[in-house]
Amino acid sequence: MGVLTVGGALAQDGAKDNAKRAGRDVKEAGKSTGRAVKHSGKAVAKGTEKGVNKAAGATEKGARKVKKKTSSS
């Protein structure tokens, strides 16, 4: 009976270790996902800023053209 008890205790410790390891893995996966989301958000913000600046430049260029056409008449 003593052999079964020791084997059972080792099996329980192994299960506890596996559960702890799984918990750490889940935690690390969550951190990795958070980092990826942050990185993606920065990329979107940068792209949006470029688009807005490009559109603003085109608007200014168009306004200059209109002003030039209306002032020369």
CHARMM internal coordinates of N, CA and C (Angstrom, degrees):
IC EDIT
DIST 1 N 1 CA 1.4430
DIST 1 CA 1 C 1.5195
ANGL 1 N 1 CA 1 C 111.22
DIST 1 C 2 N 1.2913
ANGL 1 CA 1 C 2 N 116.81
DIHE 1 N 1 CA 1 C 2 N -34.65
DIST 2 N 2 CA 1.4580
ANGL 1 C 2 N 2 CA 120.11
DIHE 1 CA 1 C 2 N 2 CA 179.87
DIST 2 CA 2 C 1.5189
ANGL 2 N 2 CA 2 C 111.99
DIHE 1 C 2 N 2 CA 2 C -62.31
DIST 2 C 3 N 1.3066
ANGL 2 CA 2 C 3 N 117.71
DIHE 2 N 2 CA 2 C 3 N -34.49
DIST 3 N 3 CA 1.4646
ANGL 2 C 3 N 3 CA 121.60
DIHE 2 CA 2 C 3 N 3 CA -179.77
DIST 3 CA 3 C 1.5310
ANGL 3 N 3 CA 3 C 110.09
DIHE 2 C 3 N 3 CA 3 C -67.04
DIST 3 C 4 N 1.3120
ANGL 3 CA 3 C 4 N 117.38
DIHE 3 N 3 CA 3 C 4 N -40.56
DIST 4 N 4 CA 1.4556
ANGL 3 C 4 N 4 CA 120.61
DIHE 3 CA 3 C 4 N 4 CA 179.58
DIST 4 CA 4 C 1.5278
ANGL 4 N 4 CA 4 C 111.35
DIHE 3 C 4 N 4 CA 4 C -66.24
DIST 4 C 5 N 1.3106
ANGL 4 CA 4 C 5 N 116.25
DIHE 4 N 4 CA 4 C 5 N -37.53
DIST 5 N 5 CA 1.4600
ANGL 4 C 5 N 5 CA 120.11
DIHE 4 CA 4 C 5 N 5 CA -179.65
DIST 5 CA 5 C 1.5163
ANGL 5 N 5 CA 5 C 110.63
DIHE 4 C 5 N 5 CA 5 C -66.19
DIST 5 C 6 N 1.3195
ANGL 5 CA 5 C 6 N 117.02
DIHE 5 N 5 CA 5 C 6 N -43.04
DIST 6 N 6 CA 1.4599
ANGL 5 C 6 N 6 CA 120.61
DIHE 5 CA 5 C 6 N 6 CA 179.52
DIST 6 CA 6 C 1.5233
ANGL 6 N 6 CA 6 C 109.63
DIHE 5 C 6 N 6 CA 6 C -64.94
DIST 6 C 7 N 1.3311
ANGL 6 CA 6 C 7 N 116.64
DIHE 6 N 6 CA 6 C 7 N -43.96
DIST 7 N 7 CA 1.4613
ANGL 6 C 7 N 7 CA 120.47
DIHE 6 CA 6 C 7 N 7 CA 178.24
DIST 7 CA 7 C 1.5153
ANGL 7 N 7 CA 7 C 111.24
DIHE 6 C 7 N 7 CA 7 C -62.33
DIST 7 C 8 N 1.3143
ANGL 7 CA 7 C 8 N 116.28
DIHE 7 N 7 CA 7 C 8 N -39.98
DIST 8 N 8 CA 1.4670
ANGL 7 C 8 N 8 CA 120.78
DIHE 7 CA 7 C 8 N 8 CA 178.36
DIST 8 CA 8 C 1.5191
ANGL 8 N 8 CA 8 C 111.30
DIHE 7 C 8 N 8 CA 8 C -65.22
DIST 8 C 9 N 1.3198
ANGL 8 CA 8 C 9 N 117.32
DIHE 8 N 8 CA 8 C 9 N -38.32
DIST 9 N 9 CA 1.4638
ANGL 8 C 9 N 9 CA 121.14
DIHE 8 CA 8 C 9 N 9 CA 179.05
DIST 9 CA 9 C 1.5216
ANGL 9 N 9 CA 9 C 110.13
DIHE 8 C 9 N 9 CA 9 C -67.03
DIST 9 C 10 N 1.3248
ANGL 9 CA 9 C 10 N 116.23
DIHE 9 N 9 CA 9 C 10 N -40.06
DIST 10 N 10 CA 1.4670
ANGL 9 C 10 N 10 CA 118.98
DIHE 9 CA 9 C 10 N 10 CA 178.46
DIST 10 CA 10 C 1.5282
ANGL 10 N 10 CA 10 C 110.75
DIHE 9 C 10 N 10 CA 10 C -65.72
DIST 10 C 11 N 1.2952
ANGL 10 CA 10 C 11 N 116.47
DIHE 10 N 10 CA 10 C 11 N -38.00
DIST 11 N 11 CA 1.4564
ANGL 10 C 11 N 11 CA 120.24
DIHE 10 CA 10 C 11 N 11 CA 179.05
DIST 11 CA 11 C 1.5315
ANGL 11 N 11 CA 11 C 110.71
DIHE 10 C 11 N 11 CA 11 C -65.39
DIST 11 C 12 N 1.3305
ANGL 11 CA 11 C 12 N 116.41
DIHE 11 N 11 CA 11 C 12 N -38.49
DIST 12 N 12 CA 1.4584
ANGL 11 C 12 N 12 CA 120.04
DIHE 11 CA 11 C 12 N 12 CA 178.85
DIST 12 CA 12 C 1.5257
ANGL 12 N 12 CA 12 C 110.67
DIHE 11 C 12 N 12 CA 12 C -67.71
DIST 12 C 13 N 1.3406
ANGL 12 CA 12 C 13 N 116.38
DIHE 12 N 12 CA 12 C 13 N -40.92
DIST 13 N 13 CA 1.4637
ANGL 12 C 13 N 13 CA 119.54
DIHE 12 CA 12 C 13 N 13 CA 178.09
DIST 13 CA 13 C 1.5216
ANGL 13 N 13 CA 13 C 110.28
DIHE 12 C 13 N 13 CA 13 C -63.07
DIST 13 C 14 N 1.3013
ANGL 13 CA 13 C 14 N 116.53
DIHE 13 N 13 CA 13 C 14 N -40.02
DIST 14 N 14 CA 1.4622
ANGL 13 C 14 N 14 CA 120.17
DIHE 13 CA 13 C 14 N 14 CA 177.74
DIST 14 CA 14 C 1.5078
ANGL 14 N 14 CA 14 C 111.38
DIHE 13 C 14 N 14 CA 14 C -62.97
DIST 14 C 15 N 1.3157
ANGL 14 CA 14 C 15 N 116.81
DIHE 14 N 14 CA 14 C 15 N -39.97
DIST 15 N 15 CA 1.4632
ANGL 14 C 15 N 15 CA 121.00
DIHE 14 CA 14 C 15 N 15 CA 178.80
DIST 15 CA 15 C 1.5255
ANGL 15 N 15 CA 15 C 110.29
DIHE 14 C 15 N 15 CA 15 C -66.38
DIST 15 C 16 N 1.3308
ANGL 15 CA 15 C 16 N 116.85
DIHE 15 N 15 CA 15 C 16 N -40.36
DIST 16 N 16 CA 1.4660
ANGL 15 C 16 N 16 CA 120.61
DIHE 15 CA 15 C 16 N 16 CA 177.68
DIST 16 CA 16 C 1.5282
ANGL 16 N 16 CA 16 C 110.33
DIHE 15 C 16 N 16 CA 16 C -62.80
DIST 16 C 17 N 1.3248
ANGL 16 CA 16 C 17 N 116.07
DIHE 16 N 16 CA 16 C 17 N -44.31
DIST 17 N 17 CA 1.4624
ANGL 16 C 17 N 17 CA 120.14
DIHE 16 CA 16 C 17 N 17 CA 179.50
DIST 17 CA 17 C 1.5268
ANGL 17 N 17 CA 17 C 110.88
DIHE 16 C 17 N 17 CA 17 C -62.61
DIST 17 C 18 N 1.3294
ANGL 17 CA 17 C 18 N 115.64
DIHE 17 N 17 CA 17 C 18 N -40.72
DIST 18 N 18 CA 1.4626
ANGL 17 C 18 N 18 CA 119.11
DIHE 17 CA 17 C 18 N 18 CA 178.56
DIST 18 CA 18 C 1.5219
ANGL 18 N 18 CA 18 C 110.93
DIHE 17 C 18 N 18 CA 18 C -64.04
DIST 18 C 19 N 1.3224
ANGL 18 CA 18 C 19 N 116.40
DIHE 18 N 18 CA 18 C 19 N -40.51
DIST 19 N 19 CA 1.4628
ANGL 18 C 19 N 19 CA 120.26
DIHE 18 CA 18 C 19 N 19 CA 179.40
DIST 19 CA 19 C 1.5255
ANGL 19 N 19 CA 19 C 110.32
DIHE 18 C 19 N 19 CA 19 C -65.53
DIST 19 C 20 N 1.3211
ANGL 19 CA 19 C 20 N 117.15
DIHE 19 N 19 CA 19 C 20 N -41.59
DIST 20 N 20 CA 1.4603
ANGL 19 C 20 N 20 CA 120.76
DIHE 19 CA 19 C 20 N 20 CA 178.40
DIST 20 CA 20 C 1.5270
ANGL 20 N 20 CA 20 C 110.39
DIHE 19 C 20 N 20 CA 20 C -63.81
DIST 20 C 21 N 1.3154
ANGL 20 CA 20 C 21 N 115.83
DIHE 20 N 20 CA 20 C 21 N -43.73
DIST 21 N 21 CA 1.4596
ANGL 20 C 21 N 21 CA 120.71
DIHE 20 CA 20 C 21 N 21 CA -179.70
DIST 21 CA 21 C 1.5296
ANGL 21 N 21 CA 21 C 110.17
DIHE 20 C 21 N 21 CA 21 C -62.84
DIST 21 C 22 N 1.3196
ANGL 21 CA 21 C 22 N 115.97
DIHE 21 N 21 CA 21 C 22 N -41.57
DIST 22 N 22 CA 1.4650
ANGL 21 C 22 N 22 CA 120.30
DIHE 21 CA 21 C 22 N 22 CA 178.63
DIST 22 CA 22 C 1.5263
ANGL 22 N 22 CA 22 C 110.33
DIHE 21 C 22 N 22 CA 22 C -63.41
DIST 22 C 23 N 1.3087
ANGL 22 CA 22 C 23 N 116.62
DIHE 22 N 22 CA 22 C 23 N -39.95
DIST 23 N 23 CA 1.4592
ANGL 22 C 23 N 23 CA 120.78
DIHE 22 CA 22 C 23 N 23 CA 177.97
DIST 23 CA 23 C 1.5162
ANGL 23 N 23 CA 23 C 111.86
DIHE 22 C 23 N 23 CA 23 C -63.01
DIST 23 C 24 N 1.3335
ANGL 23 CA 23 C 24 N 115.85
DIHE 23 N 23 CA 23 C 24 N -42.70
DIST 24 N 24 CA 1.4709
ANGL 23 C 24 N 24 CA 120.09
DIHE 23 CA 23 C 24 N 24 CA 177.95
DIST 24 CA 24 C 1.5246
ANGL 24 N 24 CA 24 C 110.38
DIHE 23 C 24 N 24 CA 24 C -64.73
DIST 24 C 25 N 1.3169
ANGL 24 CA 24 C 25 N 116.59
DIHE 24 N 24 CA 24 C 25 N -39.57
DIST 25 N 25 CA 1.4672
ANGL 24 C 25 N 25 CA 120.72
DIHE 24 CA 24 C 25 N 25 CA 179.23
DIST 25 CA 25 C 1.5249
ANGL 25 N 25 CA 25 C 110.90
DIHE 24 C 25 N 25 CA 25 C -62.81
DIST 25 C 26 N 1.3232
ANGL 25 CA 25 C 26 N 116.10
DIHE 25 N 25 CA 25 C 26 N -42.77
DIST 26 N 26 CA 1.4638
ANGL 25 C 26 N 26 CA 120.53
DIHE 25 CA 25 C 26 N 26 CA 179.14
DIST 26 CA 26 C 1.5249
ANGL 26 N 26 CA 26 C 109.91
DIHE 25 C 26 N 26 CA 26 C -64.52
DIST 26 C 27 N 1.3166
ANGL 26 CA 26 C 27 N 116.67
DIHE 26 N 26 CA 26 C 27 N -42.21
DIST 27 N 27 CA 1.4581
ANGL 26 C 27 N 27 CA 120.99
DIHE 26 CA 26 C 27 N 27 CA 179.36
DIST 27 CA 27 C 1.5245
ANGL 27 N 27 CA 27 C 110.40
DIHE 26 C 27 N 27 CA 27 C -61.97
DIST 27 C 28 N 1.3173
ANGL 27 CA 27 C 28 N 117.31
DIHE 27 N 27 CA 27 C 28 N -45.54
DIST 28 N 28 CA 1.4612
ANGL 27 C 28 N 28 CA 121.49
DIHE 27 CA 27 C 28 N 28 CA 179.88
DIST 28 CA 28 C 1.5305
ANGL 28 N 28 CA 28 C 110.93
DIHE 27 C 28 N 28 CA 28 C -65.43
DIST 28 C 29 N 1.3110
ANGL 28 CA 28 C 29 N 117.19
DIHE 28 N 28 CA 28 C 29 N -37.83
DIST 29 N 29 CA 1.4655
ANGL 28 C 29 N 29 CA 120.78
DIHE 28 CA 28 C 29 N 29 CA 177.70
DIST 29 CA 29 C 1.5252
ANGL 29 N 29 CA 29 C 110.18
DIHE 28 C 29 N 29 CA 29 C -63.37
DIST 29 C 30 N 1.3134
ANGL 29 CA 29 C 30 N 116.44
DIHE 29 N 29 CA 29 C 30 N -40.42
DIST 30 N 30 CA 1.4616
ANGL 29 C 30 N 30 CA 120.60
DIHE 29 CA 29 C 30 N 30 CA 177.39
DIST 30 CA 30 C 1.5145
ANGL 30 N 30 CA 30 C 111.71
DIHE 29 C 30 N 30 CA 30 C -63.30
DIST 30 C 31 N 1.3208
ANGL 30 CA 30 C 31 N 117.03
DIHE 30 N 30 CA 30 C 31 N -41.14
DIST 31 N 31 CA 1.4646
ANGL 30 C 31 N 31 CA 120.82
DIHE 30 CA 30 C 31 N 31 CA 177.98
DIST 31 CA 31 C 1.5214
ANGL 31 N 31 CA 31 C 110.27
DIHE 30 C 31 N 31 CA 31 C -64.55
DIST 31 C 32 N 1.3207
ANGL 31 CA 31 C 32 N 116.55
DIHE 31 N 31 CA 31 C 32 N -43.28
DIST 32 N 32 CA 1.4629
ANGL 31 C 32 N 32 CA 120.49
DIHE 31 CA 31 C 32 N 32 CA 179.67
DIST 32 CA 32 C 1.5202
ANGL 32 N 32 CA 32 C 110.85
DIHE 31 C 32 N 32 CA 32 C -62.00
DIST 32 C 33 N 1.3130
ANGL 32 CA 32 C 33 N 116.15
DIHE 32 N 32 CA 32 C 33 N -41.79
DIST 33 N 33 CA 1.4671
ANGL 32 C 33 N 33 CA 120.23
DIHE 32 CA 32 C 33 N 33 CA 178.88
DIST 33 CA 33 C 1.5206
ANGL 33 N 33 CA 33 C 110.12
DIHE 32 C 33 N 33 CA 33 C -63.52
DIST 33 C 34 N 1.3158
ANGL 33 CA 33 C 34 N 116.22
DIHE 33 N 33 CA 33 C 34 N -41.93
DIST 34 N 34 CA 1.4647
ANGL 33 C 34 N 34 CA 120.35
DIHE 33 CA 33 C 34 N 34 CA 178.73
DIST 34 CA 34 C 1.5160
ANGL 34 N 34 CA 34 C 111.73
DIHE 33 C 34 N 34 CA 34 C -61.44
DIST 34 C 35 N 1.3262
ANGL 34 CA 34 C 35 N 116.33
DIHE 34 N 34 CA 34 C 35 N -42.01
DIST 35 N 35 CA 1.4707
ANGL 34 C 35 N 35 CA 120.06
DIHE 34 CA 34 C 35 N 35 CA 178.34
DIST 35 CA 35 C 1.5241
ANGL 35 N 35 CA 35 C 110.47
DIHE 34 C 35 N 35 CA 35 C -64.18
DIST 35 C 36 N 1.3200
ANGL 35 CA 35 C 36 N 116.77
DIHE 35 N 35 CA 35 C 36 N -41.16
DIST 36 N 36 CA 1.4668
ANGL 35 C 36 N 36 CA 120.94
DIHE 35 CA 35 C 36 N 36 CA -179.54
DIST 36 CA 36 C 1.5278
ANGL 36 N 36 CA 36 C 110.60
DIHE 35 C 36 N 36 CA 36 C -64.76
DIST 36 C 37 N 1.3136
ANGL 36 CA 36 C 37 N 117.22
DIHE 36 N 36 CA 36 C 37 N -41.42
DIST 37 N 37 CA 1.4677
ANGL 36 C 37 N 37 CA 121.22
DIHE 36 CA 36 C 37 N 37 CA 179.18
DIST 37 CA 37 C 1.5275
ANGL 37 N 37 CA 37 C 110.24
DIHE 36 C 37 N 37 CA 37 C -64.15
DIST 37 C 38 N 1.3172
ANGL 37 CA 37 C 38 N 116.10
DIHE 37 N 37 CA 37 C 38 N -42.40
DIST 38 N 38 CA 1.4591
ANGL 37 C 38 N 38 CA 120.53
DIHE 37 CA 37 C 38 N 38 CA 179.34
DIST 38 CA 38 C 1.5304
ANGL 38 N 38 CA 38 C 110.05
DIHE 37 C 38 N 38 CA 38 C -61.78
DIST 38 C 39 N 1.3208
ANGL 38 CA 38 C 39 N 116.51
DIHE 38 N 38 CA 38 C 39 N -43.96
DIST 39 N 39 CA 1.4581
ANGL 38 C 39 N 39 CA 121.76
DIHE 38 CA 38 C 39 N 39 CA 179.64
DIST 39 CA 39 C 1.5279
ANGL 39 N 39 CA 39 C 110.34
DIHE 38 C 39 N 39 CA 39 C -62.61
DIST 39 C 40 N 1.3119
ANGL 39 CA 39 C 40 N 116.45
DIHE 39 N 39 CA 39 C 40 N -44.66
DIST 40 N 40 CA 1.4725
ANGL 39 C 40 N 40 CA 120.98
DIHE 39 CA 39 C 40 N 40 CA 179.52
DIST 40 CA 40 C 1.5216
ANGL 40 N 40 CA 40 C 110.72
DIHE 39 C 40 N 40 CA 40 C -63.80
DIST 40 C 41 N 1.3038
ANGL 40 CA 40 C 41 N 116.62
DIHE 40 N 40 CA 40 C 41 N -41.01
DIST 41 N 41 CA 1.4624
ANGL 40 C 41 N 41 CA 120.57
DIHE 40 CA 40 C 41 N 41 CA 178.94
DIST 41 CA 41 C 1.5127
ANGL 41 N 41 CA 41 C 111.92
DIHE 40 C 41 N 41 CA 41 C -61.40
DIST 41 C 42 N 1.3260
ANGL 41 CA 41 C 42 N 116.58
DIHE 41 N 41 CA 41 C 42 N -40.28
DIST 42 N 42 CA 1.4637
ANGL 41 C 42 N 42 CA 120.33
DIHE 41 CA 41 C 42 N 42 CA 178.37
DIST 42 CA 42 C 1.5187
ANGL 42 N 42 CA 42 C 110.31
DIHE 41 C 42 N 42 CA 42 C -65.43
DIST 42 C 43 N 1.3246
ANGL 42 CA 42 C 43 N 117.36
DIHE 42 N 42 CA 42 C 43 N -40.23
DIST 43 N 43 CA 1.4621
ANGL 42 C 43 N 43 CA 121.07
DIHE 42 CA 42 C 43 N 43 CA 179.49
DIST 43 CA 43 C 1.5248
ANGL 43 N 43 CA 43 C 110.77
DIHE 42 C 43 N 43 CA 43 C -64.64
DIST 43 C 44 N 1.3251
ANGL 43 CA 43 C 44 N 117.13
DIHE 43 N 43 CA 43 C 44 N -41.47
DIST 44 N 44 CA 1.4672
ANGL 43 C 44 N 44 CA 121.04
DIHE 43 CA 43 C 44 N 44 CA 178.52
DIST 44 CA 44 C 1.5217
ANGL 44 N 44 CA 44 C 109.80
DIHE 43 C 44 N 44 CA 44 C -63.69
DIST 44 C 45 N 1.3193
ANGL 44 CA 44 C 45 N 116.69
DIHE 44 N 44 CA 44 C 45 N -43.44
DIST 45 N 45 CA 1.4606
ANGL 44 C 45 N 45 CA 120.52
DIHE 44 CA 44 C 45 N 45 CA -179.85
DIST 45 CA 45 C 1.5233
ANGL 45 N 45 CA 45 C 110.74
DIHE 44 C 45 N 45 CA 45 C -61.83
DIST 45 C 46 N 1.3095
ANGL 45 CA 45 C 46 N 116.63
DIHE 45 N 45 CA 45 C 46 N -42.27
DIST 46 N 46 CA 1.4633
ANGL 45 C 46 N 46 CA 120.86
DIHE 45 CA 45 C 46 N 46 CA -179.89
DIST 46 CA 46 C 1.5303
ANGL 46 N 46 CA 46 C 110.21
DIHE 45 C 46 N 46 CA 46 C -64.29
DIST 46 C 47 N 1.3302
ANGL 46 CA 46 C 47 N 116.80
DIHE 46 N 46 CA 46 C 47 N -44.47
DIST 47 N 47 CA 1.4619
ANGL 46 C 47 N 47 CA 121.06
DIHE 46 CA 46 C 47 N 47 CA 178.76
DIST 47 CA 47 C 1.5178
ANGL 47 N 47 CA 47 C 111.80
DIHE 46 C 47 N 47 CA 47 C -63.50
DIST 47 C 48 N 1.3146
ANGL 47 CA 47 C 48 N 116.52
DIHE 47 N 47 CA 47 C 48 N -40.06
DIST 48 N 48 CA 1.4645
ANGL 47 C 48 N 48 CA 121.38
DIHE 47 CA 47 C 48 N 48 CA 178.95
DIST 48 CA 48 C 1.5216
ANGL 48 N 48 CA 48 C 110.00
DIHE 47 C 48 N 48 CA 48 C -64.14
DIST 48 C 49 N 1.3181
ANGL 48 CA 48 C 49 N 116.01
DIHE 48 N 48 CA 48 C 49 N -43.26
DIST 49 N 49 CA 1.4623
ANGL 48 C 49 N 49 CA 120.47
DIHE 48 CA 48 C 49 N 49 CA 179.90
DIST 49 CA 49 C 1.5285
ANGL 49 N 49 CA 49 C 110.21
DIHE 48 C 49 N 49 CA 49 C -61.70
DIST 49 C 50 N 1.3280
ANGL 49 CA 49 C 50 N 116.73
DIHE 49 N 49 CA 49 C 50 N -43.72
DIST 50 N 50 CA 1.4635
ANGL 49 C 50 N 50 CA 120.10
DIHE 49 CA 49 C 50 N 50 CA 178.44
DIST 50 CA 50 C 1.5215
ANGL 50 N 50 CA 50 C 110.46
DIHE 49 C 50 N 50 CA 50 C -60.78
DIST 50 C 51 N 1.3290
ANGL 50 CA 50 C 51 N 116.60
DIHE 50 N 50 CA 50 C 51 N -44.01
DIST 51 N 51 CA 1.4630
ANGL 50 C 51 N 51 CA 120.85
DIHE 50 CA 50 C 51 N 51 CA -179.74
DIST 51 CA 51 C 1.5167
ANGL 51 N 51 CA 51 C 112.19
DIHE 50 C 51 N 51 CA 51 C -62.96
DIST 51 C 52 N 1.3044
ANGL 51 CA 51 C 52 N 116.63
DIHE 51 N 51 CA 51 C 52 N -42.99
DIST 52 N 52 CA 1.4666
ANGL 51 C 52 N 52 CA 121.12
DIHE 51 CA 51 C 52 N 52 CA 179.83
DIST 52 CA 52 C 1.5181
ANGL 52 N 52 CA 52 C 110.06
DIHE 51 C 52 N 52 CA 52 C -64.30
DIST 52 C 53 N 1.3266
ANGL 52 CA 52 C 53 N 116.94
DIHE 52 N 52 CA 52 C 53 N -44.60
DIST 53 N 53 CA 1.4624
ANGL 52 C 53 N 53 CA 120.49
DIHE 52 CA 52 C 53 N 53 CA 179.99
DIST 53 CA 53 C 1.5291
ANGL 53 N 53 CA 53 C 111.27
DIHE 52 C 53 N 53 CA 53 C -63.83
DIST 53 C 54 N 1.3272
ANGL 53 CA 53 C 54 N 116.14
DIHE 53 N 53 CA 53 C 54 N -40.08
DIST 54 N 54 CA 1.4602
ANGL 53 C 54 N 54 CA 120.35
DIHE 53 CA 53 C 54 N 54 CA 179.16
DIST 54 CA 54 C 1.5332
ANGL 54 N 54 CA 54 C 110.14
DIHE 53 C 54 N 54 CA 54 C -64.99
DIST 54 C 55 N 1.3127
ANGL 54 CA 54 C 55 N 116.68
DIHE 54 N 54 CA 54 C 55 N -43.20
DIST 55 N 55 CA 1.4665
ANGL 54 C 55 N 55 CA 120.78
DIHE 54 CA 54 C 55 N 55 CA 179.15
DIST 55 CA 55 C 1.5285
ANGL 55 N 55 CA 55 C 110.45
DIHE 54 C 55 N 55 CA 55 C -64.36
DIST 55 C 56 N 1.3118
ANGL 55 CA 55 C 56 N 117.57
DIHE 55 N 55 CA 55 C 56 N -40.42
DIST 56 N 56 CA 1.4591
ANGL 55 C 56 N 56 CA 121.15
DIHE 55 CA 55 C 56 N 56 CA 179.55
DIST 56 CA 56 C 1.5271
ANGL 56 N 56 CA 56 C 110.20
DIHE 55 C 56 N 56 CA 56 C -64.11
DIST 56 C 57 N 1.3139
ANGL 56 CA 56 C 57 N 116.30
DIHE 56 N 56 CA 56 C 57 N -40.40
DIST 57 N 57 CA 1.4705
ANGL 56 C 57 N 57 CA 119.88
DIHE 56 CA 56 C 57 N 57 CA 177.75
DIST 57 CA 57 C 1.5168
ANGL 57 N 57 CA 57 C 111.23
DIHE 56 C 57 N 57 CA 57 C -63.51
DIST 57 C 58 N 1.3176
ANGL 57 CA 57 C 58 N 117.44
DIHE 57 N 57 CA 57 C 58 N -41.74
DIST 58 N 58 CA 1.4633
ANGL 57 C 58 N 58 CA 121.43
DIHE 57 CA 57 C 58 N 58 CA 178.83
DIST 58 CA 58 C 1.5221
ANGL 58 N 58 CA 58 C 110.52
DIHE 57 C 58 N 58 CA 58 C -65.84
DIST 58 C 59 N 1.3128
ANGL 58 CA 58 C 59 N 117.37
DIHE 58 N 58 CA 58 C 59 N -37.03
DIST 59 N 59 CA 1.4605
ANGL 58 C 59 N 59 CA 121.16
DIHE 58 CA 58 C 59 N 59 CA 178.19
DIST 59 CA 59 C 1.5237
ANGL 59 N 59 CA 59 C 110.35
DIHE 58 C 59 N 59 CA 59 C -64.64
DIST 59 C 60 N 1.3267
ANGL 59 CA 59 C 60 N 116.94
DIHE 59 N 59 CA 59 C 60 N -43.58
DIST 60 N 60 CA 1.4612
ANGL 59 C 60 N 60 CA 120.75
DIHE 59 CA 59 C 60 N 60 CA 178.57
DIST 60 CA 60 C 1.5250
ANGL 60 N 60 CA 60 C 110.66
DIHE 59 C 60 N 60 CA 60 C -63.12
DIST 60 C 61 N 1.3167
ANGL 60 CA 60 C 61 N 116.24
DIHE 60 N 60 CA 60 C 61 N -42.03
DIST 61 N 61 CA 1.4549
ANGL 60 C 61 N 61 CA 121.11
DIHE 60 CA 60 C 61 N 61 CA 179.45
DIST 61 CA 61 C 1.5314
ANGL 61 N 61 CA 61 C 110.14
DIHE 60 C 61 N 61 CA 61 C -61.99
DIST 61 C 62 N 1.3254
ANGL 61 CA 61 C 62 N 116.35
DIHE 61 N 61 CA 61 C 62 N -44.31
DIST 62 N 62 CA 1.4611
ANGL 61 C 62 N 62 CA 120.87
DIHE 61 CA 61 C 62 N 62 CA 177.56
DIST 62 CA 62 C 1.5230
ANGL 62 N 62 CA 62 C 111.86
DIHE 61 C 62 N 62 CA 62 C -62.52
DIST 62 C 63 N 1.3112
ANGL 62 CA 62 C 63 N 116.63
DIHE 62 N 62 CA 62 C 63 N -40.79
DIST 63 N 63 CA 1.4665
ANGL 62 C 63 N 63 CA 120.77
DIHE 62 CA 62 C 63 N 63 CA 179.26
DIST 63 CA 63 C 1.5206
ANGL 63 N 63 CA 63 C 110.51
DIHE 62 C 63 N 63 CA 63 C -64.17
DIST 63 C 64 N 1.3260
ANGL 63 CA 63 C 64 N 117.52
DIHE 63 N 63 CA 63 C 64 N -39.58
DIST 64 N 64 CA 1.4645
ANGL 63 C 64 N 64 CA 121.11
DIHE 63 CA 63 C 64 N 64 CA 178.16
DIST 64 CA 64 C 1.5316
ANGL 64 N 64 CA 64 C 110.56
DIHE 63 C 64 N 64 CA 64 C -63.48
DIST 64 C 65 N 1.3301
ANGL 64 CA 64 C 65 N 116.21
DIHE 64 N 64 CA 64 C 65 N -41.30
DIST 65 N 65 CA 1.4670
ANGL 64 C 65 N 65 CA 120.63
DIHE 64 CA 64 C 65 N 65 CA 179.18
DIST 65 CA 65 C 1.5287
ANGL 65 N 65 CA 65 C 110.74
DIHE 64 C 65 N 65 CA 65 C -62.67
DIST 65 C 66 N 1.3290
ANGL 65 CA 65 C 66 N 116.16
DIHE 65 N 65 CA 65 C 66 N -44.94
DIST 66 N 66 CA 1.4639
ANGL 65 C 66 N 66 CA 120.80
DIHE 65 CA 65 C 66 N 66 CA -179.29
DIST 66 CA 66 C 1.5188
ANGL 66 N 66 CA 66 C 109.11
DIHE 65 C 66 N 66 CA 66 C -63.31
DIST 66 C 67 N 1.3230
ANGL 66 CA 66 C 67 N 116.68
DIHE 66 N 66 CA 66 C 67 N -44.41
DIST 67 N 67 CA 1.4742
ANGL 66 C 67 N 67 CA 121.37
DIHE 66 CA 66 C 67 N 67 CA -178.97
DIST 67 CA 67 C 1.5260
ANGL 67 N 67 CA 67 C 109.90
DIHE 66 C 67 N 67 CA 67 C -62.68
DIST 67 C 68 N 1.3163
ANGL 67 CA 67 C 68 N 115.81
DIHE 67 N 67 CA 67 C 68 N -41.61
DIST 68 N 68 CA 1.4633
ANGL 67 C 68 N 68 CA 120.65
DIHE 67 CA 67 C 68 N 68 CA -179.06
DIST 68 CA 68 C 1.5304
ANGL 68 N 68 CA 68 C 109.85
DIHE 67 C 68 N 68 CA 68 C -64.21
DIST 68 C 69 N 1.3190
ANGL 68 CA 68 C 69 N 117.46
DIHE 68 N 68 CA 68 C 69 N -42.32
DIST 69 N 69 CA 1.4628
ANGL 68 C 69 N 69 CA 121.43
DIHE 68 CA 68 C 69 N 69 CA -179.36
DIST 69 CA 69 C 1.5183
ANGL 69 N 69 CA 69 C 111.52
DIHE 68 C 69 N 69 CA 69 C -68.63
DIST 69 C 70 N 1.3179
ANGL 69 CA 69 C 70 N 118.07
DIHE 69 N 69 CA 69 C 70 N -38.31
DIST 70 N 70 CA 1.4633
ANGL 69 C 70 N 70 CA 121.23
DIHE 69 CA 69 C 70 N 70 CA -176.65
DIST 70 CA 70 C 1.5286
ANGL 70 N 70 CA 70 C 111.24
DIHE 69 C 70 N 70 CA 70 C -79.22
DIST 70 C 71 N 1.3020
ANGL 70 CA 70 C 71 N 118.33
DIHE 70 N 70 CA 70 C 71 N -28.70
DIST 71 N 71 CA 1.4708
ANGL 70 C 71 N 71 CA 119.92
DIHE 70 CA 70 C 71 N 71 CA -177.56
DIST 71 CA 71 C 1.5267
ANGL 71 N 71 CA 71 C 111.73
DIHE 70 C 71 N 71 CA 71 C -81.66
DIST 71 C 72 N 1.3317
ANGL 71 CA 71 C 72 N 118.49
DIHE 71 N 71 CA 71 C 72 N -23.59
DIST 72 N 72 CA 1.4678
ANGL 71 C 72 N 72 CA 120.28
DIHE 71 CA 71 C 72 N 72 CA -178.37
DIST 72 CA 72 C 1.5104
ANGL 72 N 72 CA 72 C 112.83
DIHE 71 C 72 N 72 CA 72 C -84.50
DIST 72 C 73 N 1.3465
ANGL 72 CA 72 C 73 N 119.02
DIHE 72 N 72 CA 72 C 73 N -10.27
DIST 73 N 73 CA 1.4679
ANGL 72 C 73 N 73 CA 120.92
DIHE 72 CA 72 C 73 N 73 CA -178.62
DIST 73 CA 73 C 1.4868
ANGL 73 N 73 CA 73 C 112.58
DIHE 72 C 73 N 73 CA 73 C -77.64
END
COOR INIT
IC SEED 1 N 1 CA 1 C
IC BUILD
